[in-house]
Amino acid sequence: MFIGENVTRLRLMNGYSRKQLANKLGGSERELWQYENGYVSPNLHTLNKMRKLFNVRGTYFYNEDFVSRYCDIHTIPMMNIAYRSDIINDFSKTQSETIHVKFLDSFLNYMMGYISVPSDRIIQLRDKCIEYLNETDDSREEQINYIARFARSFLQLDKESNEAFLFLLEKSGMYRYKC
């Protein structure tokens, strides 16, 4: 079954209006709207024109694409895309960028299914400290001392020196960025 959303994504990604794409395909804007909304399927000649224009296989129009399979459509709202003031912010450019970002997000979601990423130790440390603070009635000074001892132990810091402190923090997931 022909999937019109795939045509819409390709059209927007390539910055075409519906009228521009219809002209390139030698059809009407109404026909293209019907393809995109799934009311009719294009004939073989039109399908081949779309395939060549967008450089995709013909089967692309009959299968769910990456965005449909791996992207939560609400993850990247179009209104969250912004540009610097010296770039004209027109609607079609924003639509195109939104689709590009959704494809990238879908690809990353797909790849995360094959990659095992350990959680950062610094995040685990933070969570354990928050858990401790929520459960304790110790004084502020006792809390600070406990967390300091616990953090040294958790991050495997030497009790006598801070020599490897920065290295162990970076190894645990904390990085410093130079601005």
Rosetta blueprint (number, residue, H / E / L):
1 M L
2 F L
3 I L
4 G H
5 E H
6 N H
7 V H
8 T H
9 R H
10 L H
11 R H
12 L H
13 M H
14 N L
15 G L
16 Y L
17 S L
18 R H
19 K H
20 Q H
21 L H
22 A H
23 N H
24 K H
25 L H
26 G L
27 G L
28 S L
29 E H
30 R H
31 E H
32 L H
33 W H
34 Q H
35 Y H
36 E H
37 N L
38 G L
39 Y L
40 V L
41 S L
42 P L
43 N L
44 L H
45 H H
46 T H
47 L H
48 N H
49 K H
50 M H
51 R H
52 K H
53 L H
54 F H
55 N L
56 V L
57 R L
58 G H
59 T H
60 Y H
61 F H
62 Y H
63 N L
64 E L
65 D L
66 F H
67 V H
68 S H
69 R H
70 Y H
71 C L
72 D L
73 I L
74 H L
75 T L
76 I L
77 P L
78 M H
79 M H
80 N H
81 I L
82 A L
83 Y L
84 R L
85 S L
86 D L
87 I L
88 I L
89 N L
90 D L
91 F H
92 S H
93 K H
94 T H
95 Q H
96 S H
97 E H
98 T H
99 I H
100 H H
101 V H
102 K H
103 F H
104 L H
105 D H
106 S H
107 F H
108 L H
109 N H
110 Y H
111 M H
112 M H
113 G L
114 Y L
115 I L
116 S L
117 V L
118 P L
119 S L
120 D L
121 R H
122 I H
123 I H
124 Q H
125 L H
126 R H
127 D H
128 K H
129 C H
130 I H
131 E H
132 Y H
133 L H
134 N H
135 E H
136 T L
137 D L
138 D L
139 S L
140 R H
141 E H
142 E H
143 Q H
144 I H
145 N H
146 Y H
147 I H
148 A H
149 R H
150 F H
151 A H
152 R H
153 S H
154 F H
155 L L
156 Q L
157 L L
158 D L
159 K L
160 E L
161 S L
162 N L
163 E L
164 A L
165 F H
166 L H
167 F H
168 L H
169 L H
170 E H
171 K H
172 S L
173 G L
174 M L
175 Y L
176 R L
177 Y L
178 K L
179 C L
